[in-house]
């Protein structure tokens, strides 16, 4: 299943989409618009393009855990997303993701002007990474992780079970990674 993380902002909305294995953020983008309907349209287009089945929307709580006006705005946008897409929307605590994204970009030599264009997509990827880690570990701990099913799925499309000549089955990828670490 592909999962989309959304860092909803006033002028820039960061998007990150997982791969079918629910382990990596494989795609990221930024929707540059102040108009809610344009942002919603862009998200719907990406959902259709990438086969997204779950939405994780950044929920900006205050540092003390309380909910302010931004959190209310995101919750309202989450309800709109649910209605427009028919998908489940999970509100995800996104405290510090934008600060961490700025730090990552700064440490990689991007100046403030360049950071402004990509920081929201990086923040969305950090949210997605947090969500995937949290729920991946929870599934593993509960014993619901279905290794055989996931290992025969395709990394790219998740549906071909390795029969697709253009996609690398997960089992083969795991073997290659293991060989690289051994050698």
Buried (B, 14 or more C-beta within 10 A) or exposed (E): EBBBBBBBBEEBBBBBBBBBBBBBBBBBBBBBBEEBEEBBBBBBEBBEEBEBEBBBBBBBBEEEEEEEEBBEBBBEBBEBBBEBBEBEBBBBBBBEBBEBBBEBBEEEEBEEEEBBEBBBBBBBBBBBBBBBEEBBEEEEEEEEEEEEEBBBBBBBBBEBBBEBEEBEBBBEBEEEEEEEEEE
